[in-house]
């Protein structure tokens, strides 16, 4: 697929490839007063991929999310979910098979935490014992000890903890797809960063396909495998990996919005072995704690500053691979911006 928006497609979902989980073909939403919320959107989300929709307020990103699970019906186009046209599915059944997480979470205030997470499995006819066991497993998965939190009520939890419960509830029916609308927007920046890291790890572990709406470009490039940048009028301005988006914005508007190049590139550029130098001749006093090869350049620079060292050791598991120097950081940055 082209990195930028294209016209409506008439091809079958098979043309997107076997790994496509969500495909939007020429999808548009125009309201009765003539307002165009989304304009002829083509978007393909691969199985197991996390895609972030980002853009200014009123650009159609939340409308797009809600059209996928038919909380809003599209005016034009078709939406495929795992090879099936969603208009052929009962909307209630469709939504039960898709996890949905919103900023305000929507927990039932008079139900205990475990009961909130049990809601969807019970709707599917699972026994209370099975649903409760599943709820406790999920609470542990999102970092909430069920022995400590299962019997509490939502008002007894912090905002970040309630957000984790919302994620656990969305995962309770084991859906292949998660739709998330500003899921971390209601928590403070420190907690938000931790939740982002934990959810990214969880998503990679569980292999869920995720579409996440955010207004925060830093969140989008930190979380997304690919990022869809929306412009005014519900137009898709660019669809690319975070690195491609920063290095080669489609136009000046995208460049202004994403802040192409510069320090943001550090967050999306991963280390590679060719960026490293051998340990030979390096004093161990010049090295602090080693970082993993999967780290970003931002992680590497943070480690140098934290330990006040001129270079940082890099490992893969227990194997030491070499050292990263400022010259290596510069070389990696230049390569990423080509």
N, C-alpha and C positions, 0 to 999 in steps of 0.2 A: 504494500500500500504506500501511496505517496505520503510524505511527511506533512503536507499541507492539506487543507480541505479540498474535496473534489465533489463532482456532481453525483447525483443519485445513481446507484448501481442497480442493474436488473439481473445480476448473476445470482445463482443459488448459493446457500451458505457453504456448500462444499468447496467453492472457489476460494474461501478464506483459508483452507487447509485444515487438516485433521486436528490441529492444536488450538483452533479457535473456539473459545467458550462463549464470548459475546460478540455479536456483529450488528452494527447499526448501518442500514442502507438507505441513504437519502431521507433520513428522519428529520421531520420538521414539526414545529408547534407554533401555530398562529391563533391568537385569541379572537373572539368575535369582534372586538373593536379594531382589529387590524394589526395589533402589536405582534411582532415576530419575536418569539422567545428563543427559538432554535431554528437555524436555517440550513436545510439540506445537509445534514450531518452524516458523514461516513466515518465509522470508527470500529476498529477491530481489536479485541482484547484476547490475548492468548491464554490458554489454560494455565493456571498457576501464576499468572502475571499480576502485578499490582500497577494499576494505572491511576494517575492523579489528574483530576480535572481542575484547572486553575484559571483565574481571570478576575476582572473587576466585578463589582456587584451588578446584578441584572444582566449578565452576559449569557445566561442559559445553562450554566453548569449543573445547578440543583434540579432544574427542569429536566435535563437529560437523564440524571440519575433516577428521577421519579418515573420517567417514561419506561425505563428498563423493567421496573416491577409493576408498571401500569397504575401507579398512584395518580399519574397524569397520562391521558391517552394522547398519542401523537396524532397530528393532523395529516401528515404524509409519511411515506416510507414504511420500512419493515424492521423489526427487531428480532434477532435470532438469539436464543439461549440454548447452548449445547445442541445446535442443529435444529431446534424447533422454533417455529414462529410463535412468539409469546401471545399473539392475538388468538391462537388456537387453544389456549389454556385458560381455564377458569381463573380469574384474577386472584381470588382468595387462595386457591391452591398454589398458584404461582408464587404468591408472597410467602406462603408457609415454607417454600423450598428455597427462599433467598434470605440470607441474614441481612438485617437492616439496622444500622447504628446511626443515631443522630446526636447532635450536640447536647440537647437537653435530656438525653438518655431515655426518659419516659418510663422509669421504673414505677411499679405499683406501690404507692407509699405505705399502704396498710398490710402489705405482704412481706414476710421475711425474705432475706436475700435468696435462700435456697428455693423458695416458692417462686420468686421472680424468674429464676433460671429454669425452673421446671415447666414453665407455662406451655411452651411449644411442644415438647415431648408428650405432655399430657393430652394436648389437642390431637396428637397423632395416635392416641390410644395406648401409650406405654403405661405400665403399672406405676404406682407412686414410688415403689421401692426402686425400680429401674431408673425412673426419672430423677429421683433424689441422688442415686449413686452417680448418674451422669452429671448432675449439677455440681456435686462435690469434686468430681474429677476436673471439671472445667474451671471451677474456682481456683483450684490448685494450679491449673495451667496458666491462668492469667495473674498468678502471684498473690492470691488471697487464700490463706490457710482456712479451709472449711471449718476446722475445729474452732477457729476464732471468729469467723465472719458469717457462716451459714445461717445462724439463728438471729442475726441482727436485722434491724430495719434500715431502709435506705437513709433516713435522716441521721443515723448513727455513724455514717461513713463520710469520709472526705469526698470532695469532688472527683479527685483522681481515682479513688476506690470505687465510686459509683460508676465512673466511666468504664472501669474494668469489668464490673458486673454487667454493664450493657453489652460489652463484647462477648462475655461468657454466655449471656442469654441468646445473642445472635448466633453463636456457634452450637447451641444446644441441640438443634435438629440435624447437625452435621451437614450444613448446606455446602454445595460446591462453590457458591458465589456469595460474597459479602459486598453490600453497598453501604458506604459510610459518608455521611454528610456532616462536614466540620466536626468530626468526632472528638477532637482534642482541643477545640476552641474555648471551652469553658473552664479550663484549668490554667494554673499559673505557668510561666515559661519553664521553670525548672522541672516541674512534674510533667509538663507536656513533652519535653525532650526525653525523659525516661519512658513515658508511655509510647512514644514513637519508636524508640529503640526496641522496646519489649514487643510491640506489635509486629515490627518488621521481622524480628526473630521468630515470633509465633507463626507468622504468615509463611515464612520460608520452611518452617518445620511441618506445618499442616498442608501446605500446597494449595491453599485456597486462591481462587481468582477474586481479586479485590478491585473495585472502582471507588475511589476516594475523592470527595469534593473538598477543596480548601481554597481560601483566598490568599494563603501564605505561600509565596514562591519558594521560600526556604524549606518549608515542610514538603512541598511537592518534589523538589529535587532531592531531598533527603530520603523520602519514602518511596518514590515511584521508580519502577523499572522503565516506564515511559510516562511522559507528561503531555497532556493535551491542553494547549493554551487557547482559551476562548477570548474573542474580541466582542465589541459592542455589536448588537443585533443578532447574537447567537451564532456567530460565525466561528468556525474552527480555524484559527490562524496558523497553528503549527502543532504537529504531533511527532514527538521524537524522544530519544533517551535524554536524560538530564545532561550528559556530556555534550551530545549533539546540539541540544537547545542552547547551551551556554556558548559553545564554540561557533555555531552557525545559525543564529536567529534568522527566521524567514524574512523579516522586514524590520523597519525601524521601531514600529510599535511593539513588536515582540521583544526587541533588544532593550527598549526602555523599560518594559515590564519586568523582564527576567534579570536585568542587570548583567548582561552577558560578560563573560571573561572575569578577570579580577579574582577576589578572594573566594567567591562562591564556587569557582572551579575546583578549589582545594577539597571541597566536601564531596565531590562526585568523582574525583580522580583516584583510582585505586593503585596501590603499589604493584610493581611487577619486578621480577628478578633482575631484568636488565637495567633497572634504575639503581641497583645496589653496587657496592664496591666490596672487595674482599676484606676480611678482618686483618690480613697481614700488615704489620707495621702500625696498627692502631693501638694506642694505649687503652687498656681497659678502664682507666680513669676518665677517658673521654666519653664513655658510654653509660647511659642510665639503664633503666629496665627496658628489655626488648619488647617490641610490638609484633603483632601477627602480620603476615604478608597480605591478608585480606583487609588491612586497615587502609584508610584514606590518607591523602597528603595532609589533611587537616589534623588527623590523629597523630601523624608523625611529627608535625611541627609542635603540636601541643605537648607531646612527650619530651621534645628537646627543651621547650621552655620550662616545663614542670621540673625537670631534673637539672636544668641549667647546664646542658651538655651541647657540644657542637655537632653531634651526630647521634643516631639512634640505631641500635641493633634490631634486626628483623629476623623472625623465625617462622617456620611452618611446623606447628606442633612443637615437638622437642628438638627439631633440627634447626640449627642456626644457619641462616642463608647468607648473611653479609651485613653491611652497614649502609644506612642512608645518610648522605651528607646534604648540606644546602645545595651543592651543585647537582646532586641527583634529583632534588625537589624541582629545581629549575628545569632540568632536562625533561622530567615527567610532565611538567606544566606545558612546556613548549610543544611536546608531542600531542597532548590532549587538545590543543587549540589549533592544530593543523586542519 
